[in-house]
Every structure is written in structure tokens, then in C-alpha cells.
Amino acid sequence: MKVTLFDFTGNGCPDPARHAANCLVFTKSTRLNMTPSLMLEIAEKSEEEILQELKIMSNTNPGSWEFVHLSFIVEGVTRGFTHQLVRTRQASYAQQTMRVLKMQKWKYETGPTIKGNIDREVIYDYVMRTIDTGYQELIEQGAAIEDARGILPTNIRTNICMSINMRNFINLTRKRVSIRVQNEYRQVMDAMVMEIEKIYPWFYIFYKNDEIKARKDLQNMIYENKNLSPEEKTEMIKKLDILGGQEL
């Protein structure tokens, strides 16, 4: 899996992070005279002043966060993951097609409860090879690609682009911190956050708040507790998600 932030607010500017921060501060300043001259005034503020403004914004109306846009390409993820990702309706997507593009030498993901277990891997890999053989033979016999794709597995790897504003991205990632969320989904979200922080060092102000950190710490403590059964762990984490307003 590979995540790349290929476009974002401030892309092409000498200092993308400062440009995006200035836009956030500008759109938050609804009580001031919102004119181009205000943007110039904000640009003259020190880094310390801008960071202080962002800290205030992280705890107030998030409407202004929508003025920062992020576009990712995610490579080598499963169709199972993308089926979940596109349920987030406050984003735009473009996904690699299987309807008109013949899948040559396609790759697939093996789940953590199968990988490393020889007996399970043998069964899994055998089924995947059988699917590939059937897929290729269907096309050779004249089946349309869009019809033959019906037998391809959920865990086939694909690429997808996602464009989303910062407010909706933060809402999305906050809902995906739970251990109950599919591991692949959490890995993609973590990789996206890392990509953003490369461009916007101040992003942590909005994302890494105390509530999220506390929830992650508690879930890890529950997950690592050897005195609890798997059922007890799941139930406790589920209750913690409910308290935190998770939507899984």
C-alpha cells in the first residue's frame, strides 16, 4: 500500500503550509472586514501568531476547515477497503476500472488471520489461482471483461483517488481510530495523516487532540489485557466507541 498527497491547498506556492494556514485564518475572520487587504494583513503575521490562531480554530466552529482541500492517490489497496472508503459521501473518488481494463497478473491481499498459517495460506492461494484461471478463460472464450470481472475477489488490489476538504477528512479519521475498524483502513488513514503532516506541520493541532489520544490509549490497554477474553475486549471497545460517537 502506498499513499501520495498529489494536490492540496497551497500546492505550487513557495510555502504551502503558510498559504493554507493563512486561508484558514482568513475564512475564520468573519467578524472582520473580509477583503483582499485582510489577507495581506494575515500574511504579515508571525508564525507564532498564526499558530495561536490555528489553536483557537481547532476548538471552535470547523466551517473554515472546509477551505483547505486534499487530494490523495492510494495504491495497492483492496477492493474491500475501497468499498468501505466510498461510503464517506463528503468526498470525490476516481477508481481504477475493472469493467473495461483486463486484469493481467492481478495481485491480491492476504488477511492477517491467514498470512503465516501454512494450511490457510495453501487454501487461500489455491482459490485465488483458480479464480484467475477461470477469469482468463472466460475472456478467451469471448466473455466481456465487464462480465468476467464478476468472479474476481474482494481482496484484489486496486488504486483509488480521493479528494476531500480538511473538515471532512478529520471527521473521517476520527471515526476510524477504533481497533474494531479493519486494519487496512486504519493503516491507510495513518498514512494519509503522515502525508499531510509533511506539507502542513501544523496539522497536528487539528488532528491529534487529547480526546483522540485518550481513546486510542484506552483501546490499546483493553486490547493488550491478557485477563480479558476476545469477546470481553470487543464488548468493552464497542462501548468506548459508542461513548466517543464512533460510526463504524
C-alpha positions, 0 to 999 in steps of 0.5 A: 500500500502506498499513499501520495498527497498529489494536490492540496491547498497551497500546492505550487506556492513557495510555502504551502503550509503558510498559504493554507494556514493563512486561508484558514485564518482568513475564512475564520475572520468573519467578524472582520472586514473580509477583503483582499487587504485582510489577507495581506494583513494575515500574511504579515503575521508571525508564525507564532501568531498564526499558530495561536490562531490555528489553536483557537480554530481547532476548538471552535466552529470547523466551517473554515476547515472546509477551505483547505482541500486534499487530494490523495492517490492510494495504491495497492489497496483492496477492493474491500477497503475501497468499498468501505472508503466510498461510503464517506459521501463528503468526498470525490473518488476516481477508481481504477476500472475493472469493467473495461481494463483486463486484469493481467497478473492481478495481485491480491491481499492476504488477511492477517488471520491467514498470512503465516498459517501454512494450511490457510495460506495453501487454501487461500492461494489455491482459490485465488489461482483458480479464480484467475484461471477461470477469469482468463478463460472466460475472456478467451472464450469471448466473455466481456471483461465487464462480465468476467470481472464478476468472479474476481475477489474482494481482496484484489488490489486496486488504486483509488483517488480521493479528494476531500476538504480538511473538515471532512477528512478529520471527521473521517479519521476520527471515526476510524481510530477504533481497533474494531475498524479493519486494519487496512483502513486504519493503516491507510488513514495513518498514512494519509495523516503522515502525508499531510503532516509533511506539507502542513506541520501544523496539522497536528493541532487539528488532528491529534487532540487529547480526546483522540489520544485518550481513546486510542490509549484506552483501546490499546490497554483493553486490547493488550489485557491478557485477563480479558477474553476476545469477546470481553475486549470487543464488548468493552471497545464497542462501548468506548466507541459508542461513548466517543460517537464512533460510526463504524 
